[in-house]
Amino acid sequence: MKDTRRWAPAAWPALRVMGLGGCAAVLLALGPSGVAETTPTKLPAPPANGEMGFVVTEFVPPVIQGKDACPKGTVPKIKDQFLLGLPEAERTRLSLKENEKEFTAKWQASVFGKNGTNICSQPDMFTRPDMRTVESKYAWGLDLDGGKGKDSCEHDEFATPDGASGIDNQEYRVMGCTLEWRGSDGIGGDIAVGMRQFHASGEWTQVILLKGVDSLENDLDVTVIYANTPDRPPQDSKGNFLRGGSFTVSDKAPRNRNALKGRIVNGVLTTDPQDIKLVETWGQGGARDLRGNRTKFDYRRARLRLAFQPDGSLRGMLGGYKPVFDIIQSPALGGAGSALVAGIDCAQYLQTLRKYADGIRDPKTGKCTGVSGAMRVIAIPAFVNDLPGAAGSLKKVAK
């Protein structure tokens, strides 16, 4: 039987291999815009057929830890926010142990509105104070508008910790002080753990397939397939993804296949701006049973910027603009439970996101309906099979 599998570690010279335990140090080693612009050793030649496959092991918001980002602390949960909004005497009274039942009844009542509405299922029907946002001038991400702002709205830009300027990441500005994203300083938030589980289960798993690669250092014409797969990544006893797994690209709903045009300059792969969609479903019944609420990672005018590493991996960023409501889809689907159990104020989140929206400009109103955002992407070598007959669609990408 003919082996149709794509490139994997066997074709890569035996260079130093970094386990996933080294991922915690990734941001410290990243260059401008969150990718390593230079490499410590010369990169090897690509495989003879010019095809290289990868499975994504990390796909999370790039949070920069440190108290300078959120000097006032993280965003208070609903019950704490309710208490802070009371006159000092009443706040002191309700904080007493003997008044705990009364306090609980009152803050929980604030989650609901008229006609059975609640703050997460109907966030537009509630007016809330703006949430605490990131105050630091630093963020990881990409320069999405080139500083011109033709299709974006006025906003303050970030710089990366290593000095790159013009970084657009308003999603981080708004969400970067939430406990879900930040956690306790030095410890990743719940979002990092939860998203990894979805990628490990085969529900959100992503693969990258490069075609037409002549050099890992400089190549001005590379086709990039960024897609979902139903195949579960093999893992070791600690839950780390293993290299050399076999995956097949899928574009069967709700999964997606994105064909992008890219180029490699000084060992960094960058794709042209293009809309990118990837599966993001909630409430599935099993690893391969994509039921539940169907949503998407919907990035507009998005691009990948990934650096080839001596160990064979790719590390960098996906950047683009996301519709503001997409960012609160998960707690919104959870309804009142998201507010009562997780303490999330969906109305406050949505209101603040709209305030800082900087992209997806409505041509009729001139208002921006989306925010710039970024995800840290780490991918390790794998065998990746593309869709049968997919080569024809690549001609359009190459033009």
C-alpha positions as CSV (number, residue, x, y, z in Angstrom):
1,M,0.0,0.0,0.0
2,K,1.3,3.4,-0.9
3,D,2.2,5.6,2.1
4,T,0.4,8.9,1.5
5,R,1.3,10.4,4.9
6,R,3.0,13.8,4.9
7,W,6.3,14.8,6.4
8,A,7.0,14.0,10.1
9,P,10.0,14.0,12.5
10,A,11.8,11.1,10.7
11,A,12.6,13.4,7.9
12,W,14.1,16.1,10.2
13,P,17.8,16.0,11.3
14,A,18.3,14.9,14.8
15,L,18.4,18.3,16.4
16,R,17.7,19.1,20.1
17,V,14.1,18.2,20.9
18,M,12.3,20.3,23.5
19,G,9.3,18.7,25.3
20,L,6.1,20.5,26.0
21,G,7.5,21.1,29.5
22,G,9.5,23.9,27.8
23,C,6.4,25.7,26.6
24,A,6.2,27.8,29.8
25,A,9.4,29.5,28.7
26,V,8.2,30.2,25.1
27,L,7.3,33.8,25.6
28,L,10.7,34.6,27.1
29,A,12.3,33.3,23.9
30,L,10.0,35.0,21.4
31,G,11.1,37.8,19.2
32,P,9.1,40.7,17.8
33,S,5.4,40.1,17.5
34,G,5.7,37.0,19.6
35,V,7.8,34.8,17.3
36,A,11.5,34.0,17.3
37,E,13.0,36.2,14.5
38,T,16.4,34.6,14.7
39,T,17.4,31.0,15.3
40,P,20.5,29.8,17.2
41,T,21.5,27.3,14.5
42,K,21.0,27.1,10.8
43,L,17.7,25.5,9.9
44,P,17.9,22.2,7.9
45,A,16.6,21.7,4.4
46,P,12.9,20.9,4.0
47,P,11.8,17.4,2.8
48,A,12.3,16.7,-1.0
49,N,8.6,16.9,-1.7
50,G,8.2,20.3,-0.1
51,E,5.5,19.2,2.3
52,M,5.5,19.5,6.1
53,G,2.8,18.6,8.5
54,F,2.2,19.8,12.1
55,V,-0.4,19.4,14.8
56,V,-1.2,22.4,17.0
57,T,-0.4,21.7,20.7
58,E,-1.1,25.2,22.1
59,F,-3.8,27.6,21.0
60,V,-4.4,30.1,23.8
61,P,-4.5,33.9,24.5
62,P,-0.9,35.1,25.1
63,V,-1.3,36.6,28.6
64,I,1.7,38.5,30.0
65,Q,1.8,38.0,33.8
66,G,2.8,40.7,36.2
67,K,0.9,43.1,38.4
68,D,1.7,46.1,36.2
69,A,-0.9,44.8,33.7
70,C,-3.7,44.9,36.2
71,P,-2.6,47.1,39.1
72,K,-6.1,47.3,40.6
73,G,-6.4,43.6,40.6
74,T,-8.4,41.2,38.5
75,V,-12.0,41.9,37.4
76,P,-14.3,41.3,40.4
77,K,-16.9,38.5,40.2
78,I,-20.5,39.5,40.2
79,K,-21.1,39.1,43.9
80,D,-17.9,41.1,44.8
81,Q,-18.9,43.8,42.3
82,F,-22.4,44.0,43.8
83,L,-20.9,44.5,47.2
84,L,-18.4,47.1,46.0
85,G,-21.3,49.1,44.6
86,L,-23.1,49.5,47.9
87,P,-22.7,52.4,50.4
88,E,-19.9,51.6,52.9
89,A,-22.3,51.1,55.9
90,E,-24.5,48.6,53.9
91,R,-21.4,46.9,52.5
92,T,-20.1,46.4,56.1
93,R,-23.5,45.1,57.3
94,L,-23.9,42.5,54.5
95,S,-20.4,41.3,54.9
96,L,-21.2,40.0,58.4
97,K,-21.6,36.2,58.6
98,E,-25.1,36.5,60.1
99,N,-26.2,38.4,57.0
100,E,-24.7,36.0,54.5
101,K,-28.1,34.6,53.4
102,E,-29.5,38.1,52.7
103,F,-26.4,39.1,50.8
104,T,-26.5,36.0,48.6
105,A,-30.2,36.6,47.8
106,K,-29.5,40.2,46.9
107,W,-26.5,39.7,44.6
108,Q,-28.1,36.7,42.9
109,A,-31.2,38.8,42.2
110,S,-29.0,41.4,40.4
111,V,-28.3,38.7,37.8
112,F,-32.0,38.7,36.6
113,G,-34.1,41.3,34.9
114,K,-37.7,41.7,33.7
115,N,-39.6,38.8,32.1
116,G,-37.1,36.1,33.2
117,T,-34.1,37.7,31.5
118,N,-30.6,37.2,32.9
119,I,-27.3,39.0,32.5
120,C,-25.7,36.3,30.3
121,S,-28.5,35.1,28.0
122,Q,-29.7,38.7,27.3
123,P,-26.6,40.9,28.0
124,D,-27.9,43.7,25.8
125,M,-30.8,44.3,28.3
126,F,-28.5,45.2,31.2
127,T,-26.4,48.3,31.8
128,R,-23.2,47.7,33.7
129,P,-20.1,49.6,34.7
130,D,-17.1,49.1,32.5
131,M,-14.7,46.4,33.6
132,R,-11.1,46.7,34.6
133,T,-8.8,46.6,31.6
134,V,-5.1,46.0,31.0
135,E,-3.1,49.2,31.9
136,S,0.3,48.0,30.8
137,K,1.6,49.1,27.4
138,Y,2.8,45.6,26.6
139,A,1.0,42.8,24.8
140,W,1.8,40.0,22.4
141,G,0.1,40.0,19.1
142,L,0.5,41.3,15.5
143,D,0.3,44.6,13.7
144,L,-3.0,44.1,11.9
145,D,-3.6,47.5,10.5
146,G,-0.1,48.7,9.6
147,G,-0.7,51.8,11.7
148,K,-2.9,53.2,9.0
149,G,-6.3,52.3,10.5
150,K,-8.1,52.4,7.1
151,D,-10.5,49.7,8.0
152,S,-10.2,50.0,11.8
153,C,-11.3,52.5,14.5
154,E,-9.1,54.7,16.5
155,H,-7.4,52.8,19.4
156,D,-4.2,52.7,21.5
157,E,-1.7,50.2,20.3
158,F,0.6,48.0,22.4
159,A,4.3,47.2,22.1
160,T,5.7,43.7,22.7
161,P,8.0,43.1,25.7
162,D,11.0,43.0,23.2
163,G,10.2,46.3,21.6
164,A,8.0,45.7,18.5
165,S,5.4,48.5,18.1
166,G,2.0,48.8,16.6
167,I,0.6,45.7,18.2
168,D,-3.2,45.4,17.8
169,N,-4.8,43.3,20.6
170,Q,-7.9,44.9,22.0
171,E,-9.3,41.6,23.1
172,Y,-6.4,41.3,25.5
173,R,-6.9,44.9,26.7
174,V,-10.4,44.0,27.7
175,M,-10.2,40.4,28.8
176,G,-6.6,40.4,30.1
177,C,-7.6,41.2,33.7
178,T,-10.2,38.5,34.0
179,L,-9.5,35.5,36.2
180,E,-10.5,33.3,33.3
181,W,-7.6,34.6,31.3
182,R,-5.0,35.7,33.8
183,G,-5.6,33.5,36.8
184,S,-3.3,34.4,39.7
185,D,-0.2,36.1,38.5
186,G,2.3,33.5,37.4
187,I,-0.4,30.8,36.9
188,G,-2.4,30.5,33.7
189,G,-6.1,31.0,33.8
190,D,-8.8,28.4,33.3
191,I,-9.1,29.2,29.6
192,A,-5.6,27.7,28.9
193,V,-6.5,24.4,30.6
194,G,-10.0,24.2,29.1
195,M,-8.9,24.9,25.5
196,R,-6.1,22.3,25.7
197,Q,-8.7,19.7,26.6
198,F,-10.8,20.5,23.5
199,H,-7.7,20.2,21.3
200,A,-6.7,16.9,22.9
201,S,-10.2,15.3,22.5
202,G,-10.3,15.7,18.7
203,E,-13.2,18.3,19.0
204,W,-11.1,21.4,18.2
205,T,-7.9,19.7,17.1
206,Q,-6.0,21.8,14.5
207,V,-3.4,20.8,11.9
208,I,-1.1,22.8,9.7
209,L,0.2,21.5,6.3
210,L,2.8,23.4,4.3
211,K,3.2,22.8,0.6
212,G,5.8,24.0,-1.9
213,V,8.5,24.7,0.7
214,D,11.9,25.1,-0.9
215,S,13.7,26.6,2.1
216,L,12.9,27.0,5.8
217,E,14.9,30.3,5.8
218,N,13.6,32.2,2.7
219,D,10.9,31.1,0.4
220,L,8.4,33.7,-1.1
221,D,5.8,31.2,-2.2
222,V,4.4,28.7,0.3
223,T,0.9,27.3,0.5
224,V,-0.5,26.9,4.1
225,I,-3.4,24.7,4.9
226,Y,-4.7,25.6,8.4
227,A,-7.5,23.2,9.2
228,N,-9.4,21.0,11.7
229,T,-9.1,17.3,12.0
230,P,-11.4,14.8,13.8
231,D,-8.3,12.7,14.8
232,R,-7.2,12.7,18.4
233,P,-3.5,13.5,19.1
234,P,-1.6,10.7,20.6
235,Q,-0.3,11.6,24.1
236,D,2.2,10.4,26.6
237,S,1.4,9.5,30.2
238,K,1.5,13.2,31.3
239,G,-0.9,14.3,28.6
240,N,1.8,15.8,26.3
241,F,1.1,15.5,22.6
242,L,3.5,13.1,20.8
243,R,5.3,13.9,17.6
244,G,4.6,11.9,14.5
245,G,0.9,11.3,14.9
246,S,-1.2,10.9,11.8
247,F,-4.1,13.2,11.0
248,T,-6.5,13.9,8.1
249,V,-7.8,17.3,7.3
250,S,-11.5,17.7,7.5
251,D,-13.9,20.4,6.1
252,K,-17.0,18.5,7.0
253,A,-19.3,20.7,9.2
254,P,-18.6,22.0,11.7
255,R,-14.9,21.7,10.9
256,N,-13.0,24.0,8.6
257,R,-10.2,24.0,6.1
258,N,-8.4,27.3,5.3
259,A,-6.0,27.6,2.3
260,L,-3.6,30.5,2.8
261,K,-0.8,32.1,0.8
262,G,2.4,32.5,2.8
263,R,6.1,33.3,2.6
264,I,9.2,32.5,4.7
265,V,11.6,35.3,5.5
266,N,14.5,34.7,7.8
267,G,13.0,31.6,9.1
268,V,9.6,33.2,9.9
269,L,6.4,32.0,8.0
270,T,3.8,34.8,7.5
271,T,0.5,34.5,5.6
272,D,-1.4,37.1,3.7
273,P,-4.5,38.6,5.4
274,Q,-7.5,36.4,4.9
275,D,-10.5,35.3,6.9
276,I,-9.9,32.2,8.9
277,K,-12.5,30.0,10.5
278,L,-11.9,27.0,12.8
279,V,-14.3,24.9,14.9
280,E,-15.3,26.0,18.3
281,T,-18.2,24.0,19.6
282,W,-19.5,23.8,23.1
283,G,-21.3,21.0,25.0
284,Q,-20.2,18.0,22.9
285,G,-21.3,14.5,23.8
286,G,-18.0,12.9,23.0
287,A,-14.6,13.2,21.4
288,R,-15.9,12.5,17.8
289,D,-19.5,13.4,18.4
290,L,-19.8,17.1,17.6
291,R,-23.1,17.9,19.1
292,G,-24.1,20.9,21.3
293,N,-23.9,24.5,20.4
294,R,-22.1,25.3,17.1
295,T,-19.8,28.3,17.1
296,K,-16.6,29.3,15.4
297,F,-13.2,30.8,15.9
298,D,-14.0,33.5,13.3
299,Y,-11.0,35.7,12.6
300,R,-11.4,38.4,9.9
301,R,-8.4,39.7,7.9
302,A,-6.3,37.2,9.9
303,R,-2.8,36.1,9.4
304,L,-0.3,33.5,10.8
305,R,3.2,34.5,11.9
306,L,5.1,31.4,12.9
307,A,8.9,30.8,13.3
308,F,10.6,27.5,12.5
309,Q,12.4,26.2,15.5
310,P,15.6,24.0,15.5
311,D,13.6,21.2,17.2
312,G,11.2,21.0,14.3
313,S,8.3,22.9,15.8
314,L,6.5,26.1,14.8
315,R,5.9,28.9,17.3
316,G,4.2,32.2,17.0
317,M,0.8,33.9,16.6
318,L,-2.5,33.9,14.9
319,G,-3.9,37.4,14.7
320,G,-7.1,38.9,13.4
321,Y,-10.4,40.6,14.2
322,K,-13.2,38.9,16.0
323,P,-16.9,39.9,16.3
324,V,-17.3,41.2,19.8
325,F,-20.1,38.8,20.8
326,D,-18.0,35.8,19.8
327,I,-15.7,36.5,22.8
328,I,-18.6,35.9,25.3
329,Q,-20.2,33.1,23.4
330,S,-19.3,30.4,26.0
331,P,-20.7,32.2,29.1
332,A,-23.7,33.5,27.1
333,L,-24.6,29.9,26.2
334,G,-24.3,29.0,29.9
335,G,-27.0,31.6,30.7
336,A,-27.7,32.3,34.3
337,G,-25.4,29.5,35.4
338,S,-22.4,31.4,34.1
339,A,-23.3,34.4,36.3
340,L,-24.5,32.5,39.4
341,V,-21.8,29.8,39.5
342,A,-18.8,31.3,37.6
343,G,-19.6,34.9,38.6
344,I,-19.2,36.2,35.1
345,D,-20.9,39.4,34.2
346,C,-21.6,38.9,30.4
347,A,-23.3,42.3,30.1
348,Q,-20.2,44.0,31.5
349,Y,-17.9,42.0,29.2
350,L,-19.9,42.8,26.1
351,Q,-20.3,46.5,27.0
352,T,-16.6,46.9,27.5
353,L,-15.7,45.0,24.4
354,R,-17.9,47.2,22.3
355,K,-16.2,50.3,23.8
356,Y,-12.8,49.1,22.7
357,A,-13.8,47.7,19.3
358,D,-11.3,48.5,16.7
359,G,-12.1,46.4,13.6
360,I,-14.8,44.9,11.4
361,R,-16.1,48.4,10.6
362,D,-19.8,48.6,9.6
363,P,-19.9,50.4,6.2
364,K,-23.3,52.0,7.0
365,T,-22.6,53.3,10.5
366,G,-18.9,53.5,10.5
367,K,-18.7,51.8,13.9
368,C,-16.4,48.9,14.6
369,T,-18.1,45.7,15.6
370,G,-15.0,43.6,16.3
371,V,-11.9,43.6,18.3
372,S,-8.3,42.8,17.3
373,G,-7.0,39.7,19.0
374,A,-4.2,37.1,19.0
375,M,-3.7,33.5,19.9
376,R,-0.3,31.9,20.8
377,V,0.2,28.9,18.4
378,I,2.7,26.1,19.0
379,A,2.7,23.1,16.6
380,I,4.9,20.0,16.5
381,P,5.7,17.8,13.5
382,A,3.0,15.3,12.4
383,F,1.9,13.4,9.3
384,V,-1.0,15.4,7.8
385,N,-3.1,14.2,4.9
386,D,-5.0,16.8,2.9
387,L,-8.4,16.4,1.4
388,P,-8.5,14.3,-1.8
389,G,-8.5,16.5,-4.9
390,A,-7.6,19.6,-2.8
391,A,-4.6,20.5,-5.0
392,G,-6.8,22.3,-7.5
393,S,-8.0,24.8,-5.0
394,L,-4.5,25.9,-4.3
395,K,-4.0,27.5,-7.7
396,K,-6.4,30.3,-6.6
397,V,-4.3,30.8,-3.4
398,A,-1.1,31.1,-5.4
399,K,-2.3,33.7,-7.8
